[in-house]
Amino acid sequence: MEELDEEVQQLKDLTHQESSEIPDQIIEKNGDLVLRLIYIPTALYALRPDSSNTPGKQRQRARYDAKQRRKGLESFLIDLFDSEDDDITVNVVAVTLDLDDGSIKQASCSKEGSKVYFPKDGKEALSSWSPDMIYVEGGNTFWLQHCIEKGDWNEDLISACSGSNGAFYCGKSAGAIIAGNTVETATWKEMDDPRVVPGKEEYGDWKGVSGLGLTGGLNIFPHMAEKWSEVVSEQDLKNVVHLSDEEVCCVDGIENEATMLSPVEDNAIPS
């Protein structure tokens, strides 16, 4: 829980650098702001081949962790929007989507008594449900990418985040990597285990594998720290954004511009 609290606080610090404008289309007549959230914890659900726990025990722990992280995210969103405008009450309408099987679980809303519509499956959630935010959790990048390819989710995710009314995509760690042009950066530290994906058990199997391409031509390398400097310097991949745990890369999909944000300063990324 301490790790979760730190992550939420970092999000708050970064978000409050600039005031937020609330889109008119998600404010109901009664003044409630309805924010439709799709939380995707698939990367957390990868089974570790070297774990001493049974697959059942691993899944149980991963689902518990995902629930706690989603609760932290929802609390952050409620606090964020409630603090922006005292006349507006936010109603976070959320579902958890597992890209492994396309199932929708844990449908909920933060405002009791709300009459809301929930999608029956992942395909509907990413299309006619019109989500406002898609949060893709960290974990094993290779498992996440495998599930996206297996379920043919690429176009669904891209379409849901496209256009003037597209959803805000927020990717953490593995979720950030797969948003880039390639997922190859996940092989650099050799921390994610590729053995979770049959037929692609070696790191070399992931060289050049395409991501969602939501970052304006950029590739994402998260968790950057001094200890990874030599590893990074040995790579020949171009247009890589190296993000520390205190930094965020914000991409304007319409203007195709990327900006780095940190609690201390924010700098535009040179084109």
Beta strands, then each sheet from edge to edge (+ up, - down):
strand 1: 32-40
strand 2: 89-98
strand 3: 103-109
strand 4: 133-136
strand 5: 168-171
strand 6: 219-221
strand 7: 240-242
strand 8: 248-252
strand 9: 257-261
strand 10: 266-268
sheet 1: 3+ 2- 1- 4- 5-
sheet 2: 6+ 7+
sheet 3: 8+ 9- 10+
end
